[in-house]
């Protein structure tokens, strides 16, 4: 096969991000690890995040941010990991900074995005043929988000990130966000919806399960993405912006065939409730949407192939998070693709990420 592209890898933010890349006025306010705890806007969360950021270390509460793998923050080390894993190229999402939705001050959120995007651009500059970054935008303020989105291409970044939760009560179909989607479409920046179970934003698990991470991790990823997909598809975002591409990351595949079938059924029976839709939801998805899978999701991939959406599937290693398969993520994925057959490997690892990220 021609290439193996990891469409959902992660970095772990190093101290240099908040100590050097962040503007001085905001260095004490942005999200950071200090004294083995997360701090945000000057307040401690009394949470050491390291256990969630090292493969296989979820139960190790003695791990510290000093123990995170070099491949999670140092580009030369990450390139060695790619070589060892048989991965040709990868795109990168944040770890700690996926919690940006918890920032209350829009100016602090904007400063976080500027610093993170500059740092990530430098990280990827080590080998721009293999390392591809996805930028953060501060959704707390649409004008700030638009300003930051306009900078991403100049930094060499290949898309923008939002969370599936609602920022300040706004759904992704809210017309207030149209200015951001317009920039994303015109700049050929795919929108990457990526959640994290550590957030304190209102979501499907908050208010129901307290701090139990088993329950929260079970719910926050798939339920959040199901709602986000409905927002952008049934909410008319993709009809208003027909060249916009949207991806839904780190929630698996099993829910997708059921959800698309359910959306189509509702469109057929209750279509008067969404008069702005001009296409069936599943057709909108095939044309403009993508979803990432884990390497062992054979049954989900087979269902997607039967539904005709295998051309919208990406693969992600999730390295270096606690639940990532490391070493051996790419090997596991290749075994799954071989079992499914039908050229799906070349799609998921090659042509699909090329189309989504707009790669040459």
C-alpha positions in Angstrom: 0.0 0.0 0.0 1.1 3.6 -0.6 1.0 5.1 2.9 -0.2 4.8 6.5 -1.7 8.1 7.7 -2.6 8.5 11.4 -5.5 10.9 11.3 -5.9 11.3 15.1 -2.6 11.4 17.0 -2.0 13.7 20.0 0.7 15.8 21.5 1.1 16.5 25.2 1.8 20.2 25.8 5.3 20.9 27.3 6.0 23.6 29.8 7.6 25.7 27.1 4.1 26.3 25.7 2.9 28.4 28.7 6.3 29.6 29.8 7.7 30.8 26.5 5.1 30.7 23.7 2.4 32.4 25.7 2.3 36.2 25.8 3.6 37.4 29.2 0.3 39.0 30.2 -1.4 35.6 30.1 1.2 33.2 31.3 -0.3 32.7 34.8 -3.8 32.4 33.4 -3.6 29.8 30.6 -4.1 26.1 31.2 -0.9 24.6 32.5 0.6 22.0 34.8 2.1 23.4 37.9 3.2 21.5 41.0 1.8 18.3 39.5 -1.7 19.8 39.1 -3.7 21.5 36.4 -4.1 25.2 36.8 -6.5 27.4 34.8 -7.0 31.1 35.2 -4.9 31.1 38.3 -6.8 28.3 40.1 -5.8 24.7 40.7 -8.0 21.9 39.7 -6.3 19.6 42.2 -5.9 17.1 39.4 -2.7 15.5 38.1 -3.4 14.7 34.5 -0.4 12.6 33.7 -2.1 9.2 34.3 -4.4 9.9 31.3 -1.6 10.8 29.0 0.7 7.8 29.1 -0.2 4.5 27.4 -1.4 1.9 29.9 -1.0 4.1 32.9 -4.6 5.0 33.8 -4.2 3.4 37.3 -0.9 5.0 38.0 -1.7 8.1 40.1 2.0 8.5 40.9 2.9 9.5 37.3 3.7 13.1 36.8 4.0 15.4 33.8 7.7 14.8 33.9 6.9 11.2 32.9 5.1 11.8 29.7 6.7 10.2 26.7 9.2 12.3 24.7 7.3 11.3 21.5 4.3 13.3 22.9 6.1 16.6 22.8 9.4 16.4 21.0 9.3 16.2 17.2 12.4 14.1 16.6 11.2 11.6 19.2 7.7 11.5 17.5 9.3 10.8 14.2 11.1 7.9 15.7 7.7 6.6 17.1 6.2 6.9 13.6 9.1 4.9 12.1 8.8 2.2 14.8 5.1 2.0 14.3 5.2 1.9 10.5 3.3 5.2 10.2 4.3 7.5 7.3 2.6 10.7 8.5 0.3 11.9 11.2 -2.0 14.8 12.2 -2.0 16.1 15.7 -4.6 17.2 18.3 -4.0 18.7 21.7 -4.3 16.9 25.0 -4.6 19.4 27.9 -5.7 22.1 25.5 -8.8 20.1 24.5 -10.1 21.5 27.8 -10.1 25.0 26.3 -13.9 25.0 26.6 -13.5 25.4 30.3 -11.8 28.8 29.9 -14.2 31.5 31.0 -12.3 34.6 29.9 -12.4 34.9 26.1 -9.1 36.8 26.0 -7.4 34.0 27.9 -8.8 31.5 25.5 -7.6 33.5 22.5 -4.1 33.7 24.1 -4.1 30.0 24.6 -4.9 29.4 21.0 -2.3 31.8 19.7 0.4 30.2 21.8 -0.6 26.6 21.1 -0.8 27.2 17.3 2.6 28.8 17.2 4.1 26.0 19.2 2.4 23.3 17.1 3.6 25.0 13.9 7.2 24.8 15.1 6.7 21.2 16.1 5.4 20.3 12.6 8.1 22.3 10.9 10.6 19.6 11.9 9.3 17.5 9.0 6.3 19.1 7.2 6.0 16.1 4.9 5.1 13.9 7.8 3.8 16.1 10.7 0.5 17.9 10.3 -1.0 20.1 12.9 -4.7 21.0 13.5 -5.1 24.4 15.1 -7.2 25.6 18.0 -9.7 28.5 17.8 -11.3 30.2 20.8 -15.0 29.4 20.3 -15.9 31.6 23.4 -15.8 34.6 21.0 -16.7 34.3 17.4 -14.7 37.3 16.4 -11.6 35.9 18.1 -12.2 32.5 16.6 -12.5 34.1 13.1 -9.3 36.0 13.6 -7.4 32.9 14.7 -8.8 30.8 11.9 -7.5 33.3 9.4 -3.9 32.7 10.8 -3.9 28.9 10.6 -3.0 28.5 6.9 -0.1 31.0 7.3 1.2 28.8 10.2 1.0 25.7 8.0 -1.8 24.1 10.1 -4.3 22.0 8.3 -7.7 22.5 10.1 -9.4 23.9 13.1 -10.7 22.2 16.3 -13.9 22.6 18.1 -15.5 20.6 20.9 -18.8 18.8 20.6 -20.2 20.7 23.6 -22.0 24.0 23.3 -19.9 27.1 23.9 -22.0 29.5 25.9 -25.1 27.7 24.9 -24.6 28.0 21.2 -25.1 24.9 19.0 -22.8 24.5 16.0 -25.7 25.4 13.7 -26.2 28.8 15.4 -26.0 31.5 12.7 -23.4 33.3 14.9 -20.9 30.7 13.9 -21.4 31.2 10.2 -18.7 33.7 10.0 -16.2 31.0 11.3 -17.5 28.3 8.9 -17.2 30.9 6.0 -13.5 31.3 6.8 -13.0 27.6 7.2 -14.6 27.0 3.8 -12.7 29.7 2.0 -9.4 28.8 3.6 -10.0 25.1 2.9 -9.7 24.3 6.6 -11.6 21.1 7.7 -13.5 21.4 11.0 -12.4 18.8 13.5 -14.9 18.0 16.3 -12.8 16.4 19.1 -13.9 16.0 22.7 -12.3 15.0 25.9 -13.7 13.4 29.0 -11.9 15.8 31.4 -14.0 18.8 30.6 -16.2 20.7 33.1 -18.5 21.9 30.3 -22.1 20.9 30.4 -22.5 17.6 28.5 -24.2 14.3 28.6 -22.5 13.0 31.7 -22.3 16.1 33.8 -25.0 16.2 36.5 -25.6 12.5 36.2 -22.4 10.7 37.1 -20.3 13.1 39.1 -16.6 12.4 38.9 -16.7 8.7 37.9 -14.4 8.6 34.9 -15.7 5.2 33.7 -19.1 6.6 33.1 -17.9 10.0 31.8 -15.5 8.4 29.3 -18.2 6.0 28.1 -20.7 8.9 27.4 -18.8 12.0 26.6 -17.1 10.9 23.4 -19.9 9.1 21.4 -22.9 11.0 22.7 -21.3 14.3 22.2 -20.3 13.4 18.6 -23.8 12.1 17.8 -25.2 15.5 18.9 -22.5 17.4 17.0 -23.1 15.5 13.8 -26.9 16.1 14.0 -26.1 19.8 14.6 -24.0 20.3 11.5 -26.0 18.0 9.2 -29.7 18.4 10.3 -29.0 21.9 11.5 -28.2 23.0 7.9 -24.5 24.0 8.3 -23.4 21.8 5.4 -26.1 23.0 3.2 -25.1 26.6 3.8 -21.4 25.7 3.3 -21.3 23.0 0.6 -17.5 22.9 0.4 -17.0 22.6 4.2 -15.6 19.4 5.5 -16.3 18.2 9.1 -14.7 15.3 10.9 -15.8 13.6 14.2 -12.9 12.2 16.1 -12.3 9.6 18.9 -15.8 8.3 19.3 -15.5 5.0 17.3 -17.6 3.8 14.4 -20.4 1.6 16.0 -22.9 4.4 16.5 -22.6 5.9 13.0 -24.7 3.5 10.8 -27.5 3.6 13.4 -27.4 7.4 13.6 -27.3 8.0 9.9 -30.2 5.6 9.4 -32.2 7.3 12.1 -31.4 10.7 10.7 -32.6 9.6 7.3 -35.8 8.2 8.7 -36.6 11.4 10.5 -35.9 13.4 7.4 -38.4 11.3 5.5 -41.1 11.3 8.1 -40.5 14.7 9.9 -38.8 16.7 7.1 -41.1 19.7 7.6 -39.2 20.4 10.8 -36.0 20.9 8.8 -37.2 22.7 5.7 -33.7 24.0 5.0 -32.4 20.5 4.2 -32.1 19.8 0.5 -30.4 16.4 0.8 -30.8 13.2 2.8 -28.6 13.4 5.9 -26.7 10.3 4.9 -25.9 11.9 1.5 -24.7 15.0 3.2 -22.5 12.9 5.4 -21.0 11.0 2.5 -20.2 14.2 0.7 -18.8 16.3 3.5 -18.2 14.4 6.7 -15.6 12.0 8.1 -15.3 9.9 11.3 -12.3 8.3 12.9 -12.0 4.7 13.9 -9.8 2.6 16.2 -7.8 -0.2 14.8 -9.9 -3.1 16.1 -13.3 -1.9 14.9 -13.9 -4.5 12.2 -17.6 -4.8 12.7 -18.2 -1.1 12.6 -16.1 -0.7 9.5 -18.0 -3.5 7.8 -21.3 -1.8 8.6 -19.9 1.5 7.2 -18.8 -0.2 4.0 -22.3 -1.7 3.6 -23.8 1.7 4.1 -21.5 3.2 1.5 -19.6 5.5 3.9 -16.3 3.8 4.0 -15.0 6.7 1.9 -15.6 8.9 5.0 -13.6 6.8 7.5 -10.2 7.8 9.0 -8.0 5.9 11.4 -6.4 7.3 14.5 -3.8 5.8 16.9 -4.7 8.1 19.8 -1.0 8.0 20.8 0.1 8.7 23.5 -3.1 8.6 25.6 -3.8 6.0 28.3 -6.1 3.9 26.1 -3.9 4.0 23.0 -2.5 0.7 21.7 1.2 1.2 21.9 3.2 -0.3 20.5 1.4 -1.9 17.6 -1.5 0.4 16.7 -0.9 0.5 13.0 -0.3 -3.3 12.9 -3.7 -3.9 14.5 -5.4 -1.5 12.0 -3.8 -3.3 9.1 -5.0 -6.6 10.3 -8.5 -5.3 10.6 -8.4 -3.8 7.1 -7.1 -7.1 5.6 -10.0 -9.0 7.3 -12.5 -6.5 5.8 -10.8 -6.5 2.4 -12.1 -4.6 -0.7 -9.3 -2.0 -0.8 -10.6 -0.4 2.4 -7.0 -0.1 3.7 -6.0 2.3 0.9 -9.1 4.4 1.5 -8.9 4.7 5.3 -5.1 5.2 5.5 -4.6 7.0 2.2 -7.2 8.6 0.1 -9.6 9.5 2.8 -7.2 11.5 5.0 -5.8 13.2 1.8 -9.3 14.3 1.0 -10.2 15.4 4.5 -7.0 17.3 5.3 -6.6 18.6 1.7 -3.1 17.0 1.3 -1.2 17.1 -1.9 
